[in-house]
Amino acid sequence: MNYQKELEKIIEKVKLLDYVPTLLLHSCCAPCSSYVLEYLSNYFKITIFYYNPNIYPQEEFNKRVEEQIRLINELPVKNKVSFIKGKYDNGKYEQMIKGLEQEKEGSSRCFICYRLRLEETAKIAKKNNFDFFTTTLSISPYKNSSKLNEIGYELQKIYNVNYLFADFKKNNGYKRSIELSKIYNLYRQDYCGCIYSKKK
């Protein structure tokens, strides 16, 4: 499936609505969210959900939260963007990936992490009656877009809330995120987030 084409199909349908639908957007960091916000805020009322219990240490988590909030306040958008800070629970992440600590980046350990964050996003989206949910994670060339969308679609069926298919690295999305990071002087971390990616 071409996830960018699927996203474009949904956007065409959204344009025909007489209201602006709501989107709960899981974000891993400000740089990754930059292009996604610039792009999707034209069609959705977005709430950023910052839920990343994988990030280590907590000081890093807090630093990324601050940058995310700063970007939201500085980035010009058509529809206002809101923010929800998720709970920092690194212990939950560690418990879920127990036994997979030595797996390489992009392996089953990462897939568990994708699901942990996406499932919490789906739950919050359902609880608060959002029209759609999705994640910024697919903008990274290091993330498996097929797996992310597979998990998102599965959660759509479980929680009965629409998942917004996407592969944000397409159409120069990743390149644009780097440009926006420079424009807004965003902190760009040199590791994904968990202690294992930091060590590597």
N, C-alpha and C positions, 0 to 999 in steps of 0.2 A: 504494500500500500504506500502511495505517495502521501505522506502526512501533511506536507505543505499544501498540496492540492485539496486535501480534505478540509483543512483549515479555511482555505479560500472559498470553498463551497459553503461552509457555515457562515462566513462573513457576508457572502452575497445574500443569504437568507436573512441575516440579522439586519442588513440595510433596508429590508422591506418592512421591518417591524415599525409600529408607531410608538415604540418606547425603546430605551437603551437598556439592554439586558445586563445583568450583574455577573461578574466573573471573580471567583476566588483564585488568585494566582499565587501558588507556592513559589517562593523565591529562595535561592541558596545564597545570593549575595547581590549587592548593588550593581556591579559590572554586568553580571548575567541578566539582570532584570532591565537594564537600561534600554536596550533596543526593543525588548518585548513590551515595555510600557509605552515607548514612543509609538510603536506599531498598533497595539491592541487598544490603547486608550481612545482611539478614534471611533471605536465600535462598541466598547463595553465600559460600564462603570466598574472599575477594578478595585479590589481590596487585596493588597499584598499580605500574604500569610507567611510570616517568617518562622518556620518550624524546622530546625536542623539540630537535633540532639546528637548527631554524629560528630559535630565540630568539637575539636579539642585544641587548646584548653578553653575554659569558659571566657577568659579575657579575649580570645579570638572571636568567640561567639558575640560578645558584647560589642566589639569593634565593628563587626559586620552589621550588627543591628543599627548602630549609629550612622554608618555610611548609607544604609538603606533608607533610613528616615531622612537624611540630608538630601539624597537624590530625589525622593518623593517631593520634598519641599522646593527643590530648585528646578526640576525638569518641567518645562511647559507642556501641558497636555490638554486635550479637548475636553475630556471628562475627568473630573477630580478623582484622585487616587487616595484611598484610605489605607490604613495599616493595622494589622493585628500581630502582636508578638506572641509566638508560641512558647510553651514551657521548655526550658533547657533541662533535658533529662538524659545526660550522657550514659547513665547507668542502664537505662532501657535499651539504648543502642547496643551497648557492650553485651548485654544479656542476649539480644537477638542474634548477634553475629558470633557468639561463642563457638569456638572450634574452627572458625574461618579466619582467624587473625592473620595467618601467614599467606592467605590467598592473594594473588596479584591484583592490581588495580583493574577494574572492569570485569571482575569475575562475579561469582555468586554472592560474595560478601556485599558488593555494590548493589546487586539486584535486591537484596534484603533491605538495604538502606533506602533504595528508591521506593519500595513498597511501604516502608515505615512512614516516610514523609508524605507520600501520595495518599495513603489511607487516612491519615489524620486530616489531610486537606479535604478529602471527600466527606468525612464525618462532619467537619465544621461547615462545609458547603451545604450539606443536607440539613443540618440543624438550623442554619440561618437562612434557608430558602434562596440560596444563590441559583442562578440559572445555569451556570457552568463552573467547572473547576479545571485547572491545568497546572503545569509547572514550567519554570524557566530552564530546567535542567537540560533540555534538548538543544539549547544553544551551544553547549560545549562540544567541541569535536572529540572529547574524551568520554562522552556519555553515550550510551547505547539507546538511540532514539526509538528503535523498534521495541525494545524491552519496556521502555518508559510508557509508550503508547499502548502496549499490550496490557500492562498493569492498570493503566488509567481506564481502559475499556472494561476490564474485568470489574474494577471498582464501581464504574458507572452502573453496571447491572446489579451489583450487591446493594448499593446505597440509593439507587434510583435518582441519580443526579447526573446531568449531562457532562461528559468529559470532552474537553476541547482538544481534538487531535492537533498535533503540531510537531514541526521539526524546525525550530527557530534558527538553526544555523544556515538554513537555506536562504536564497535570495540575499546573500551577503550579510545575513543577520549577525554572525559572529564578528565579521569585519566591522560592522557598524557599532557593535557593542564596545569594541576596542577604541573606535573613534570617540564615542560618547564618554568612555572612561577617561580619555585624555582631556576632552573638553571640560568635564566636571571634576577633573583631578581626583578620580575615585581611587581608593585603596584597592589594589589588585593583589590578592593573596597568591602565594607561590605554591599552594597545595590545596587539594579539594576541600579538606576539612577534618577528616578523622586522623587520629594519632598514627595510623598505619600509613596513610598517604604522606603525612608530615615526615615520618622517618625515611620513607622512600625518596 
